[in-house]
Amino acid sequence: MGQKGNLCRARSIRFPVWISEAIDKIAEDRGCTFTDVVNELLRQELATMGYSMGIGREGAETAKEISPVKAKKKKMD
C-alpha cells in the first residue's frame, strides 16, 4: 500500500493578500485548513476545465473533502 507522501507534492506558492485572507475566512467558517480550501477550489476549477482524476476516483476523493465553495455576492449600494 502506498504512503500519503507519494500522493502529494509540496509547492511553495504566493497568494495576493486579499486571496489569502479570503481563503483563511472560508477555512475558519468551515472548520478546515487553508490547504483543504485551496485544494477544493483548485479541484473545482480544474473540473470546469475538463480535468479529473479518472473514472470513479473523483467521487471517492471529493466525498471526504469539504463541500463546494460558493462565492458570495457582494451587495451593491
N, C-alpha and C positions, 0 to 999 in steps of 0.2 A: 504494500500500500504506500502511496506517495505521501510526502510530507507537505505541510502548508507552504513552506518556503519555496517549493517547486512551482506552486500555483500563482505566486505573486512576484512582482518586481517593484522594488522601491525606486522612485524617481524623485528628485528634488525639483519642485516647480514653484514659481512665484505667481501669486494672485494679486490683482489690484486690491487695494484696501476695501473698497465697497463690496467686492465679491467675497472676500474673506469674512467680512462682518456679516453678510447675508447668510453665508453657509454656517457660520457659528450660531446665528439666531435660529436657523432651521434645526440644527443639531440639538440645540438646547431645548427647543419646543418639543421635539420628538423623542428626546432622551437617548440619543445615539451619538456616535462620534463624528467628527469632521470628515474623516476618511469615508465612513459609511455614506454620508450625504454626497460627497464628491463622486464616489463610485456609482451611486444610484443616478445622479444627474448625468454622468457620462454614459451610463448604460442606456438611459432613455434617449439621449441624443443620438448615440450610435444606432439604436434600434430604428429611429426615424430615418436614418441614412441608409438603412438596409443591412447593417451588420448585426450578427447574432452569434451566440456560442455554439449553435448547431441544433439539430432536431432533438427535442426532448430535454436537453440540458438547461436551456434558459429558464424554463418553468420551475425546475428544481432549485436553481440558484436564486431566482428572484423571490421564491416563496419565503426564504429565510431573511430577506432584506427588508428594508423599510418600504412603506407604501410609496407610490409615485409622488414626487414633489410637484405641487401645482403652484404656479405663480399667482401671487396676489395682485389684483388690480388696484392701482392707487386711484383714489378719488380726486377728480379734478375740481378745484374750487372756482 
